[in-house]
Amino acid sequence: MFKLLAKINKWLLPNYTKEQLDLAKATKFQKAVIAWKYFVTTRALD
């Protein structure tokens, strides 16, 4: 289930690494997106 969700996240959610987002200047929404993608990715790798 998490592998499918990770693919959907990759397609739908923005990639802040390519945008070189500074985490100190990120908004709460951007931090929430990063946290969600991290959670899903770590679960998908298990």
mmCIF entry with sequence, helices, sheets and N, C-alpha, C, O atoms, coordinates in Angstrom:
data_MODEL
# 
_entry.id   MODEL 
# 
_entity.id                         1 
_entity.type                       polymer 
_entity.pdbx_number_of_molecules   1 
# 
_entity_poly.entity_id                      1 
_entity_poly.type                           'polypeptide(L)' 
_entity_poly.nstd_linkage                   no 
_entity_poly.nstd_monomer                   no 
_entity_poly.pdbx_seq_one_letter_code       MFKLLAKINKWLLPNYTKEQLDLAKATKFQKAVIAWKYFVTTRALD 
_entity_poly.pdbx_seq_one_letter_code_can   MFKLLAKINKWLLPNYTKEQLDLAKATKFQKAVIAWKYFVTTRALD 
_entity_poly.pdbx_strand_id                 A 
# 
loop_
_entity_poly_seq.entity_id 
_entity_poly_seq.num 
_entity_poly_seq.mon_id 
_entity_poly_seq.hetero 
1 1  MET n 
1 2  PHE n 
1 3  LYS n 
1 4  LEU n 
1 5  LEU n 
1 6  ALA n 
1 7  LYS n 
1 8  ILE n 
1 9  ASN n 
1 10 LYS n 
1 11 TRP n 
1 12 LEU n 
1 13 LEU n 
1 14 PRO n 
1 15 ASN n 
1 16 TYR n 
1 17 THR n 
1 18 LYS n 
1 19 GLU n 
1 20 GLN n 
1 21 LEU n 
1 22 ASP n 
1 23 LEU n 
1 24 ALA n 
1 25 LYS n 
1 26 ALA n 
1 27 THR n 
1 28 LYS n 
1 29 PHE n 
1 30 GLN n 
1 31 LYS n 
1 32 ALA n 
1 33 VAL n 
1 34 ILE n 
1 35 ALA n 
1 36 TRP n 
1 37 LYS n 
1 38 TYR n 
1 39 PHE n 
1 40 VAL n 
1 41 THR n 
1 42 THR n 
1 43 ARG n 
1 44 ALA n 
1 45 LEU n 
1 46 ASP n 
# 
_struct_asym.id          A 
_struct_asym.entity_id   1 
# 
loop_
_struct_conf.conf_type_id 
_struct_conf.id 
_struct_conf.pdbx_PDB_helix_id 
_struct_conf.beg_label_comp_id 
_struct_conf.beg_label_asym_id 
_struct_conf.beg_label_seq_id 
_struct_conf.pdbx_beg_PDB_ins_code 
_struct_conf.end_label_comp_id 
_struct_conf.end_label_asym_id 
_struct_conf.end_label_seq_id 
_struct_conf.pdbx_end_PDB_ins_code 
_struct_conf.beg_auth_comp_id 
_struct_conf.beg_auth_asym_id 
_struct_conf.beg_auth_seq_id 
_struct_conf.end_auth_comp_id 
_struct_conf.end_auth_asym_id 
_struct_conf.end_auth_seq_id 
_struct_conf.pdbx_PDB_helix_class 
_struct_conf.details 
_struct_conf.pdbx_PDB_helix_length 
HELX_P HELX_P1 AA1 PHE A 2  ? LEU A 12 ? PHE A 2  LEU A 12 1 ? 11 
HELX_P HELX_P2 AA2 LEU A 23 ? LYS A 25 ? LEU A 23 LYS A 25 5 ? 3  
HELX_P HELX_P3 AA3 LYS A 28 ? LEU A 45 ? LYS A 28 LEU A 45 1 ? 18 
# 
_struct_conf_type.id          HELX_P 
_struct_conf_type.criteria    ? 
_struct_conf_type.reference   ? 
# 
loop_
_atom_site.group_PDB 
_atom_site.id 
_atom_site.type_symbol 
_atom_site.label_atom_id 
_atom_site.label_alt_id 
_atom_site.label_comp_id 
_atom_site.label_asym_id 
_atom_site.label_entity_id 
_atom_site.label_seq_id 
_atom_site.pdbx_PDB_ins_code 
_atom_site.Cartn_x 
_atom_site.Cartn_y 
_atom_site.Cartn_z 
_atom_site.occupancy 
_atom_site.B_iso_or_equiv 
_atom_site.pdbx_formal_charge 
_atom_site.auth_seq_id 
_atom_site.auth_comp_id 
_atom_site.auth_asym_id 
_atom_site.auth_atom_id 
_atom_site.pdbx_PDB_model_num 
ATOM 1   N N  . MET A 1 1  ? 0.825  -1.187 0.000  1.00 0.00 ? 1  MET A N  1 
ATOM 2   C CA . MET A 1 1  ? 0.000  0.000  0.000  1.00 0.00 ? 1  MET A CA 1 
ATOM 3   C C  . MET A 1 1  ? 0.874  1.257  0.000  1.00 0.00 ? 1  MET A C  1 
ATOM 4   O O  . MET A 1 1  ? 0.575  2.215  -0.712 1.00 0.00 ? 1  MET A O  1 
ATOM 5   N N  . PHE A 1 2  ? 1.949  1.260  0.792  1.00 0.00 ? 2  PHE A N  1 
ATOM 6   C CA . PHE A 1 2  ? 2.784  2.454  0.872  1.00 0.00 ? 2  PHE A CA 1 
ATOM 7   C C  . PHE A 1 2  ? 3.587  2.684  -0.408 1.00 0.00 ? 2  PHE A C  1 
ATOM 8   O O  . PHE A 1 2  ? 3.919  3.824  -0.734 1.00 0.00 ? 2  PHE A O  1 
ATOM 9   N N  . LYS A 1 3  ? 3.897  1.621  -1.129 1.00 0.00 ? 3  LYS A N  1 
ATOM 10  C CA . LYS A 1 3  ? 4.623  1.788  -2.391 1.00 0.00 ? 3  LYS A CA 1 
ATOM 11  C C  . LYS A 1 3  ? 3.750  2.525  -3.408 1.00 0.00 ? 3  LYS A C  1 
ATOM 12  O O  . LYS A 1 3  ? 4.232  3.397  -4.132 1.00 0.00 ? 3  LYS A O  1 
ATOM 13  N N  . LEU A 1 4  ? 2.490  2.177  -3.457 1.00 0.00 ? 4  LEU A N  1 
ATOM 14  C CA . LEU A 1 4  ? 1.558  2.868  -4.349 1.00 0.00 ? 4  LEU A CA 1 
ATOM 15  C C  . LEU A 1 4  ? 1.385  4.319  -3.914 1.00 0.00 ? 4  LEU A C  1 
ATOM 16  O O  . LEU A 1 4  ? 1.367  5.227  -4.746 1.00 0.00 ? 4  LEU A O  1 
ATOM 17  N N  . LEU A 1 5  ? 1.260  4.527  -2.622 1.00 0.00 ? 5  LEU A N  1 
ATOM 18  C CA . LEU A 1 5  ? 1.111  5.881  -2.091 1.00 0.00 ? 5  LEU A CA 1 
ATOM 19  C C  . LEU A 1 5  ? 2.358  6.718  -2.372 1.00 0.00 ? 5  LEU A C  1 
ATOM 20  O O  . LEU A 1 5  ? 2.244  7.916  -2.631 1.00 0.00 ? 5  LEU A O  1 
ATOM 21  N N  . ALA A 1 6  ? 3.531  6.116  -2.324 1.00 0.00 ? 6  ALA A N  1 
ATOM 22  C CA . ALA A 1 6  ? 4.777  6.834  -2.626 1.00 0.00 ? 6  ALA A CA 1 
ATOM 23  C C  . ALA A 1 6  ? 4.808  7.266  -4.090 1.00 0.00 ? 6  ALA A C  1 
ATOM 24  O O  . ALA A 1 6  ? 5.266  8.365  -4.400 1.00 0.00 ? 6  ALA A O  1 
ATOM 25  N N  . LYS A 1 7  ? 4.329  6.419  -4.983 1.00 0.00 ? 7  LYS A N  1 
ATOM 26  C CA . LYS A 1 7  ? 4.288  6.782  -6.403 1.00 0.00 ? 7  LYS A CA 1 
ATOM 27  C C  . LYS A 1 7  ? 3.312  7.927  -6.641 1.00 0.00 ? 7  LYS A C  1 
ATOM 28  O O  . LYS A 1 7  ? 3.585  8.828  -7.434 1.00 0.00 ? 7  LYS A O  1 
ATOM 29  N N  . ILE A 1 8  ? 2.178  7.890  -5.956 1.00 0.00 ? 8  ILE A N  1 
ATOM 30  C CA . ILE A 1 8  ? 1.189  8.965  -6.078 1.00 0.00 ? 8  ILE A CA 1 
ATOM 31  C C  . ILE A 1 8  ? 1.765  10.272 -5.534 1.00 0.00 ? 8  ILE A C  1 
ATOM 32  O O  . ILE A 1 8  ? 1.576  11.331 -6.131 1.00 0.00 ? 8  ILE A O  1 
ATOM 33  N N  . ASN A 1 9  ? 2.466  10.198 -4.402 1.00 0.00 ? 9  ASN A N  1 
ATOM 34  C CA . ASN A 1 9  ? 3.093  11.387 -3.824 1.00 0.00 ? 9  ASN A CA 1 
ATOM 35  C C  . ASN A 1 9  ? 4.106  11.989 -4.785 1.00 0.00 ? 9  ASN A C  1 
ATOM 36  O O  . ASN A 1 9  ? 4.170  13.207 -4.950 1.00 0.00 ? 9  ASN A O  1 
ATOM 37  N N  . LYS A 1 10 ? 4.896  11.131 -5.419 1.00 0.00 ? 10 LYS A N  1 
ATOM 38  C CA . LYS A 1 10 ? 5.918  11.616 -6.347 1.00 0.00 ? 10 LYS A CA 1 
ATOM 39  C C  . LYS A 1 10 ? 5.278  12.343 -7.521 1.00 0.00 ? 10 LYS A C  1 
ATOM 40  O O  . LYS A 1 10 ? 5.826  13.320 -8.031 1.00 0.00 ? 10 LYS A O  1 
ATOM 41  N N  . TRP A 1 11 ? 4.135  11.868 -7.939 1.00 0.00 ? 11 TRP A N  1 
ATOM 42  C CA . TRP A 1 11 ? 3.449  12.456 -9.077 1.00 0.00 ? 11 TRP A CA 1 
ATOM 43  C C  . TRP A 1 11 ? 2.709  13.743 -8.702 1.00 0.00 ? 11 TRP A C  1 
ATOM 44  O O  . TRP A 1 11 ? 2.703  14.702 -9.474 1.00 0.00 ? 11 TRP A O  1 
ATOM 45  N N  . LEU A 1 12 ? 2.088  13.767 -7.524 1.00 0.00 ? 12 LEU A N  1 
ATOM 46  C CA . LEU A 1 12 ? 1.234  14.890 -7.143 1.00 0.00 ? 12 LEU A CA 1 
ATOM 47  C C  . LEU A 1 12 ? 1.928  16.007 -6.368 1.00 0.00 ? 12 LEU A C  1 
ATOM 48  O O  . LEU A 1 12 ? 1.683  17.187 -6.618 1.00 0.00 ? 12 LEU A O  1 
ATOM 49  N N  . LEU A 1 13 ? 2.788  15.634 -5.432 1.00 0.00 ? 13 LEU A N  1 
ATOM 50  C CA . LEU A 1 13 ? 3.348  16.628 -4.522 1.00 0.00 ? 13 LEU A CA 1 
ATOM 51  C C  . LEU A 1 13 ? 4.629  17.242 -5.089 1.00 0.00 ? 13 LEU A C  1 
ATOM 52  O O  . LEU A 1 13 ? 5.353  16.590 -5.842 1.00 0.00 ? 13 LEU A O  1 
ATOM 53  N N  . PRO A 1 14 ? 4.905  18.484 -4.728 1.00 0.00 ? 14 PRO A N  1 
ATOM 54  C CA . PRO A 1 14 ? 6.095  19.157 -5.257 1.00 0.00 ? 14 PRO A CA 1 
ATOM 55  C C  . PRO A 1 14 ? 7.382  18.558 -4.698 1.00 0.00 ? 14 PRO A C  1 
ATOM 56  O O  . PRO A 1 14 ? 7.401  17.986 -3.608 1.00 0.00 ? 14 PRO A O  1 
ATOM 57  N N  . ASN A 1 15 ? 8.462  18.705 -5.475 1.00 0.00 ? 15 ASN A N  1 
ATOM 58  C CA . ASN A 1 15 ? 9.773  18.237 -5.060 1.00 0.00 ? 15 ASN A CA 1 
ATOM 59  C C  . ASN A 1 15 ? 10.569 19.456 -4.608 1.00 0.00 ? 15 ASN A C  1 
ATOM 60  O O  . ASN A 1 15 ? 11.045 20.236 -5.433 1.00 0.00 ? 15 ASN A O  1 
ATOM 61  N N  . TYR A 1 16 ? 10.710 19.614 -3.294 1.00 0.00 ? 16 TYR A N  1 
ATOM 62  C CA . TYR A 1 16 ? 11.384 20.786 -2.761 1.00 0.00 ? 16 TYR A CA 1 
ATOM 63  C C  . TYR A 1 16 ? 12.898 20.672 -2.871 1.00 0.00 ? 16 TYR A C  1 
ATOM 64  O O  . TYR A 1 16 ? 13.590 21.683 -2.748 1.00 0.00 ? 16 TYR A O  1 
ATOM 65  N N  . THR A 1 17 ? 13.429 19.495 -3.096 1.00 0.00 ? 17 THR A N  1 
ATOM 66  C CA . THR A 1 17 ? 14.867 19.334 -3.278 1.00 0.00 ? 17 THR A CA 1 
ATOM 67  C C  . THR A 1 17 ? 15.313 20.000 -4.570 1.00 0.00 ? 17 THR A C  1 
ATOM 68  O O  . THR A 1 17 ? 16.335 20.685 -4.597 1.00 0.00 ? 17 THR A O  1 
ATOM 69  N N  . LYS A 1 18 ? 14.561 19.805 -5.625 1.00 0.00 ? 18 LYS A N  1 
ATOM 70  C CA . LYS A 1 18 ? 14.902 20.429 -6.906 1.00 0.00 ? 18 LYS A CA 1 
ATOM 71  C C  . LYS A 1 18 ? 14.760 21.940 -6.847 1.00 0.00 ? 18 LYS A C  1 
ATOM 72  O O  . LYS A 1 18 ? 15.461 22.664 -7.554 1.00 0.00 ? 18 LYS A O  1 
ATOM 73  N N  . GLU A 1 19 ? 13.861 22.411 -6.014 1.00 0.00 ? 19 GLU A N  1 
ATOM 74  C CA . GLU A 1 19 ? 13.657 23.852 -5.857 1.00 0.00 ? 19 GLU A CA 1 
ATOM 75  C C  . GLU A 1 19 ? 14.659 24.463 -4.886 1.00 0.00 ? 19 GLU A C  1 
ATOM 76  O O  . GLU A 1 19 ? 14.684 25.683 -4.725 1.00 0.00 ? 19 GLU A O  1 
ATOM 77  N N  . GLN A 1 20 ? 15.478 23.653 -4.242 1.00 0.00 ? 20 GLN A N  1 
ATOM 78  C CA . GLN A 1 20 ? 16.473 24.060 -3.255 1.00 0.00 ? 20 GLN A CA 1 
ATOM 79  C C  . GLN A 1 20 ? 15.834 24.892 -2.143 1.00 0.00 ? 20 GLN A C  1 
ATOM 80  O O  . GLN A 1 20 ? 16.286 25.991 -1.824 1.00 0.00 ? 20 GLN A O  1 
ATOM 81  N N  . LEU A 1 21 ? 14.780 24.340 -1.572 1.00 0.00 ? 21 LEU A N  1 
ATOM 82  C CA . LEU A 1 21 ? 14.060 25.004 -0.491 1.00 0.00 ? 21 LEU A CA 1 
ATOM 83  C C  . LEU A 1 21 ? 14.898 24.993 0.782  1.00 0.00 ? 21 LEU A C  1 
ATOM 84  O O  . LEU A 1 21 ? 15.428 23.954 1.175  1.00 0.00 ? 21 LEU A O  1 
ATOM 85  N N  . ASP A 1 22 ? 15.013 26.149 1.421  1.00 0.00 ? 22 ASP A N  1 
ATOM 86  C CA . ASP A 1 22 ? 15.690 26.255 2.704  1.00 0.00 ? 22 ASP A CA 1 
ATOM 87  C C  . ASP A 1 22 ? 14.678 25.907 3.797  1.00 0.00 ? 22 ASP A C  1 
ATOM 88  O O  . ASP A 1 22 ? 13.650 26.571 3.927  1.00 0.00 ? 22 ASP A O  1 
ATOM 89  N N  . LEU A 1 23 ? 14.966 24.874 4.576  1.00 0.00 ? 23 LEU A N  1 
ATOM 90  C CA . LEU A 1 23 ? 14.015 24.433 5.592  1.00 0.00 ? 23 LEU A CA 1 
ATOM 91  C C  . LEU A 1 23 ? 13.764 25.493 6.658  1.00 0.00 ? 23 LEU A C  1 
ATOM 92  O O  . LEU A 1 23 ? 12.687 25.524 7.254  1.00 0.00 ? 23 LEU A O  1 
ATOM 93  N N  . ALA A 1 24 ? 14.717 26.339 6.900  1.00 0.00 ? 24 ALA A N  1 
ATOM 94  C CA . ALA A 1 24 ? 14.525 27.399 7.887  1.00 0.00 ? 24 ALA A CA 1 
ATOM 95  C C  . ALA A 1 24 ? 13.489 28.417 7.419  1.00 0.00 ? 24 ALA A C  1 
ATOM 96  O O  . ALA A 1 24 ? 12.858 29.083 8.239  1.00 0.00 ? 24 ALA A O  1 
ATOM 97  N N  . LYS A 1 25 ? 13.313 28.540 6.100  1.00 0.00 ? 25 LYS A N  1 
ATOM 98  C CA . LYS A 1 25 ? 12.366 29.511 5.552  1.00 0.00 ? 25 LYS A CA 1 
ATOM 99  C C  . LYS A 1 25 ? 11.087 28.855 5.030  1.00 0.00 ? 25 LYS A C  1 
ATOM 100 O O  . LYS A 1 25 ? 10.241 29.532 4.445  1.00 0.00 ? 25 LYS A O  1 
ATOM 101 N N  . ALA A 1 26 ? 10.941 27.565 5.232  1.00 0.00 ? 26 ALA A N  1 
ATOM 102 C CA . ALA A 1 26 ? 9.772  26.851 4.731  1.00 0.00 ? 26 ALA A CA 1 
ATOM 103 C C  . ALA A 1 26 ? 8.535  27.196 5.549  1.00 0.00 ? 26 ALA A C  1 
ATOM 104 O O  . ALA A 1 26 ? 8.614  27.440 6.753  1.00 0.00 ? 26 ALA A O  1 
ATOM 105 N N  . THR A 1 27 ? 7.399  27.209 4.875  1.00 0.00 ? 27 THR A N  1 
ATOM 106 C CA . THR A 1 27 ? 6.135  27.454 5.572  1.00 0.00 ? 27 THR A CA 1 
ATOM 107 C C  . THR A 1 27 ? 5.700  26.171 6.284  1.00 0.00 ? 27 THR A C  1 
ATOM 108 O O  . THR A 1 27 ? 6.286  25.107 6.083  1.00 0.00 ? 27 THR A O  1 
ATOM 109 N N  . LYS A 1 28 ? 4.683  26.287 7.102  1.00 0.00 ? 28 LYS A N  1 
ATOM 110 C CA . LYS A 1 28 ? 4.177  25.112 7.819  1.00 0.00 ? 28 LYS A CA 1 
ATOM 111 C C  . LYS A 1 28 ? 3.626  24.072 6.844  1.00 0.00 ? 28 LYS A C  1 
ATOM 112 O O  . LYS A 1 28 ? 3.776  22.869 7.060  1.00 0.00 ? 28 LYS A O  1 
ATOM 113 N N  . PHE A 1 29 ? 2.995  24.537 5.784  1.00 0.00 ? 29 PHE A N  1 
ATOM 114 C CA . PHE A 1 29 ? 2.457  23.609 4.787  1.00 0.00 ? 29 PHE A CA 1 
ATOM 115 C C  . PHE A 1 29 ? 3.594  22.853 4.094  1.00 0.00 ? 29 PHE A C  1 
ATOM 116 O O  . PHE A 1 29 ? 3.500  21.642 3.891  1.00 0.00 ? 29 PHE A O  1 
ATOM 117 N N  . GLN A 1 30 ? 4.654  23.556 3.735  1.00 0.00 ? 30 GLN A N  1 
ATOM 118 C CA . GLN A 1 30 ? 5.793  22.909 3.083  1.00 0.00 ? 30 GLN A CA 1 
ATOM 119 C C  . GLN A 1 30 ? 6.445  21.888 4.013  1.00 0.00 ? 30 GLN A C  1 
ATOM 120 O O  . GLN A 1 30 ? 6.841  20.808 3.573  1.00 0.00 ? 30 GLN A O  1 
ATOM 121 N N  . LYS A 1 31 ? 6.555  22.221 5.281  1.00 0.00 ? 31 LYS A N  1 
ATOM 122 C CA . LYS A 1 31 ? 7.120  21.282 6.258  1.00 0.00 ? 31 LYS A CA 1 
ATOM 123 C C  . LYS A 1 31 ? 6.219  20.061 6.418  1.00 0.00 ? 31 LYS A C  1 
ATOM 124 O O  . LYS A 1 31 ? 6.707  18.942 6.581  1.00 0.00 ? 31 LYS A O  1 
ATOM 125 N N  . ALA A 1 32 ? 4.915  20.272 6.370  1.00 0.00 ? 32 ALA A N  1 
ATOM 126 C CA . ALA A 1 32 ? 3.976  19.155 6.473  1.00 0.00 ? 32 ALA A CA 1 
ATOM 127 C C  . ALA A 1 32 ? 4.092  18.233 5.266  1.00 0.00 ? 32 ALA A C  1 
ATOM 128 O O  . ALA A 1 32 ? 4.025  17.013 5.417  1.00 0.00 ? 32 ALA A O  1 
ATOM 129 N N  . VAL A 1 33 ? 4.262  18.792 4.080  1.00 0.00 ? 33 VAL A N  1 
ATOM 130 C CA . VAL A 1 33 ? 4.435  17.988 2.868  1.00 0.00 ? 33 VAL A CA 1 
ATOM 131 C C  . VAL A 1 33 ? 5.719  17.178 2.960  1.00 0.00 ? 33 VAL A C  1 
ATOM 132 O O  . VAL A 1 33 ? 5.731  15.995 2.619  1.00 0.00 ? 33 VAL A O  1 
ATOM 133 N N  . ILE A 1 34 ? 6.789  17.798 3.413  1.00 0.00 ? 34 ILE A N  1 
ATOM 134 C CA . ILE A 1 34 ? 8.069  17.102 3.565  1.00 0.00 ? 34 ILE A CA 1 
ATOM 135 C C  . ILE A 1 34 ? 7.945  15.965 4.568  1.00 0.00 ? 34 ILE A C  1 
ATOM 136 O O  . ILE A 1 34 ? 8.441  14.865 4.328  1.00 0.00 ? 34 ILE A O  1 
ATOM 137 N N  . ALA A 1 35 ? 7.288  16.224 5.685  1.00 0.00 ? 35 ALA A N  1 
ATOM 138 C CA . ALA A 1 35 ? 7.109  15.190 6.710  1.00 0.00 ? 35 ALA A CA 1 
ATOM 139 C C  . ALA A 1 35 ? 6.265  14.029 6.182  1.00 0.00 ? 35 ALA A C  1 
ATOM 140 O O  . ALA A 1 35 ? 6.572  12.866 6.444  1.00 0.00 ? 35 ALA A O  1 
ATOM 141 N N  . TRP A 1 36 ? 5.214  14.342 5.449  1.00 0.00 ? 36 TRP A N  1 
ATOM 142 C CA . TRP A 1 36 ? 4.355  13.300 4.876  1.00 0.00 ? 36 TRP A CA 1 
ATOM 143 C C  . TRP A 1 36 ? 5.114  12.429 3.888  1.00 0.00 ? 36 TRP A C  1 
ATOM 144 O O  . TRP A 1 36 ? 5.013  11.203 3.922  1.00 0.00 ? 36 TRP A O  1 
ATOM 145 N N  . LYS A 1 37 ? 5.883  13.076 2.998  1.00 0.00 ? 37 LYS A N  1 
ATOM 146 C CA . LYS A 1 37 ? 6.653  12.324 2.013  1.00 0.00 ? 37 LYS A CA 1 
ATOM 147 C C  . LYS A 1 37 ? 7.708  11.454 2.696  1.00 0.00 ? 37 LYS A C  1 
ATOM 148 O O  . LYS A 1 37 ? 7.956  10.330 2.259  1.00 0.00 ? 37 LYS A O  1 
ATOM 149 N N  . TYR A 1 38 ? 8.325  11.955 3.751  1.00 0.00 ? 38 TYR A N  1 
ATOM 150 C CA . TYR A 1 38 ? 9.314  11.186 4.504  1.00 0.00 ? 38 TYR A CA 1 
ATOM 151 C C  . TYR A 1 38 ? 8.654  9.966  5.149  1.00 0.00 ? 38 TYR A C  1 
ATOM 152 O O  . TYR A 1 38 ? 9.183  8.857  5.073  1.00 0.00 ? 38 TYR A O  1 
ATOM 153 N N  . PHE A 1 39 ? 7.505  10.175 5.779  1.00 0.00 ? 39 PHE A N  1 
ATOM 154 C CA . PHE A 1 39 ? 6.784  9.082  6.436  1.00 0.00 ? 39 PHE A CA 1 
ATOM 155 C C  . PHE A 1 39 ? 6.433  7.979  5.439  1.00 0.00 ? 39 PHE A C  1 
ATOM 156 O O  . PHE A 1 39 ? 6.668  6.799  5.701  1.00 0.00 ? 39 PHE A O  1 
ATOM 157 N N  . VAL A 1 40 ? 5.874  8.366  4.304  1.00 0.00 ? 40 VAL A N  1 
ATOM 158 C CA . VAL A 1 40 ? 5.450  7.387  3.300  1.00 0.00 ? 40 VAL A CA 1 
ATOM 159 C C  . VAL A 1 40 ? 6.674  6.674  2.713  1.00 0.00 ? 40 VAL A C  1 
ATOM 160 O O  . VAL A 1 40 ? 6.645  5.458  2.523  1.00 0.00 ? 40 VAL A O  1 
ATOM 161 N N  . THR A 1 41 ? 7.730  7.407  2.428  1.00 0.00 ? 41 THR A N  1 
ATOM 162 C CA . THR A 1 41 ? 8.915  6.803  1.830  1.00 0.00 ? 41 THR A CA 1 
ATOM 163 C C  . THR A 1 41 ? 9.562  5.783  2.762  1.00 0.00 ? 41 THR A C  1 
ATOM 164 O O  . THR A 1 41 ? 9.962  4.707  2.318  1.00 0.00 ? 41 THR A O  1 
ATOM 165 N N  . THR A 1 42 ? 9.668  6.110  4.046  1.00 0.00 ? 42 THR A N  1 
ATOM 166 C CA . THR A 1 42 ? 10.277 5.173  4.986  1.00 0.00 ? 42 THR A CA 1 
ATOM 167 C C  . THR A 1 42 ? 9.424  3.919  5.144  1.00 0.00 ? 42 THR A C  1 
ATOM 168 O O  . THR A 1 42 ? 9.962  2.823  5.307  1.00 0.00 ? 42 THR A O  1 
ATOM 169 N N  . ARG A 1 43 ? 8.120  4.064  5.097  1.00 0.00 ? 43 ARG A N  1 
ATOM 170 C CA . ARG A 1 43 ? 7.235  2.900  5.196  1.00 0.00 ? 43 ARG A CA 1 
ATOM 171 C C  . ARG A 1 43 ? 7.305  2.053  3.930  1.00 0.00 ? 43 ARG A C  1 
ATOM 172 O O  . ARG A 1 43 ? 7.208  0.828  3.999  1.00 0.00 ? 43 ARG A O  1 
ATOM 173 N N  . ALA A 1 44 ? 7.471  2.691  2.784  1.00 0.00 ? 44 ALA A N  1 
ATOM 174 C CA . ALA A 1 44 ? 7.518  1.972  1.516  1.00 0.00 ? 44 ALA A CA 1 
ATOM 175 C C  . ALA A 1 44 ? 8.806  1.162  1.385  1.00 0.00 ? 44 ALA A C  1 
ATOM 176 O O  . ALA A 1 44 ? 8.825  0.142  0.696  1.00 0.00 ? 44 ALA A O  1 
ATOM 177 N N  . LEU A 1 45 ? 9.872  1.599  2.031  1.00 0.00 ? 45 LEU A N  1 
ATOM 178 C CA . LEU A 1 45 ? 11.159 0.906  1.943  1.00 0.00 ? 45 LEU A CA 1 
ATOM 179 C C  . LEU A 1 45 ? 11.187 -0.354 2.794  1.00 0.00 ? 45 LEU A C  1 
ATOM 180 O O  . LEU A 1 45 ? 12.005 -1.239 2.540  1.00 0.00 ? 45 LEU A O  1 
ATOM 181 N N  . ASP A 1 46 ? 10.339 -0.460 3.772  1.00 0.00 ? 46 ASP A N  1 
ATOM 182 C CA . ASP A 1 46 ? 10.312 -1.646 4.656  1.00 0.00 ? 46 ASP A CA 1 
ATOM 183 C C  . ASP A 1 46 ? 9.789  -2.867 3.973  1.00 0.00 ? 46 ASP A C  1 
ATOM 184 O O  . ASP A 1 46 ? 9.709  -3.931 4.586  1.00 0.00 ? 46 ASP A O  1 
# 
